[in-house]
Amino acid sequence: MFSFSLLLFCISAWLNNHVGKFSDGLVNANVGPNYLTPIYDVYYSNVNRIFTNYHMLPDICTGILFITAVIIHGEVSFANFYLSYNLYNIEQILYQTSILYLIRATACRSTIGYASKRHTLPANKSLNNMAGLNCYFSDLVISGHTITSTISFCFLFDVYAEQLTQIISVVLMWLVSVSSNLLIGDHYTSDIFIAIVLTFLLHW
């Protein structure tokens, strides 16, 4: 089962990357990113995005939270030169993340042709291909970073359900990670909201 989940995770991650390239290519071929007009968003249409140039912020926050979830929920430890872990718990993380990635890939493939504000700022055009996992401008329908952050939060919450101090820390980590996509203007509020609700429904 672990091998299947790992394979599914790799395939779903590849599909998301492929869909991003495909959607950007389709937009470039028809109108070009310079002609895409951002749509109104209740958050970043009314807030000064001072973190716009910190394009790696969502990658860093999401990566930290996901690795933490794998270590804590997966019971990963290293003592006396011996690595131990709970393979079933790690398999759970990979499997649920894969299902969400497949849903995201389908959604992004289905709706193409609008961009977030950050990708239409002239000053940031040269940064698009340096933005880690944020290098595509038209795969926005469901936020992949929010999916990853939220599923990580869910598994950490399961571990610390009755430990108030740890729960508060996990909630704060999750809020910072999820908010980072809005702070840099990389996603619409609806992209993030859908990702959170979808992940909660799948996990719980």
Secondary structure as the mmCIF struct_conf table of DSSP 4:
data_model
#
loop_
_struct_conf.conf_type_id
_struct_conf.id
_struct_conf.beg_label_comp_id
_struct_conf.beg_label_asym_id
_struct_conf.beg_label_seq_id
_struct_conf.end_label_comp_id
_struct_conf.end_label_asym_id
_struct_conf.end_label_seq_id
HELX_RH_AL_P HELX_RH_AL_P1 PHE A 2 ASN A 30
TURN_TY1_P TURN_TY1_P1 VAL A 31 VAL A 31
HELX_RH_3T_P HELX_RH_3T_P1 PRO A 33 TYR A 35
HELX_LH_PP_P HELX_LH_PP_P1 PRO A 38 TYR A 40
TURN_TY1_P TURN_TY1_P2 VAL A 42 SER A 45
BEND BEND1 ASN A 46 VAL A 47
TURN_TY1_P TURN_TY1_P3 ILE A 50 ASN A 53
TURN_TY1_P TURN_TY1_P4 HIS A 55 MET A 56
HELX_RH_AL_P HELX_RH_AL_P2 LEU A 57 HIS A 73
TURN_TY1_P TURN_TY1_P5 GLY A 74 GLU A 75
STRN STRN1 SER A 77 ALA A 79
TURN_TY1_P TURN_TY1_P6 ASN A 80 PHE A 81
STRN STRN2 TYR A 82 SER A 84
HELX_RH_AL_P HELX_RH_AL_P3 LEU A 87 SER A 110
BEND BEND2 GLY A 113 GLY A 113
HELX_RH_3T_P HELX_RH_3T_P2 LYS A 117 THR A 120
HELX_RH_3T_P HELX_RH_3T_P3 PRO A 122 MET A 130
BEND BEND3 ALA A 131 ALA A 131
HELX_RH_3T_P HELX_RH_3T_P4 GLY A 132 ASN A 134
BEND BEND4 PHE A 137 SER A 138
BEND BEND5 VAL A 141 ILE A 142
HELX_RH_AL_P HELX_RH_AL_P4 GLY A 144 VAL A 159
TURN_TY1_P TURN_TY1_P7 TYR A 160 GLU A 162
HELX_RH_AL_P HELX_RH_AL_P5 LEU A 164 LEU A 183
TURN_TY1_P TURN_TY1_P8 ILE A 184 GLY A 185
BEND BEND6 HIS A 187 HIS A 187
HELX_RH_AL_P HELX_RH_AL_P6 THR A 189 HIS A 203
#
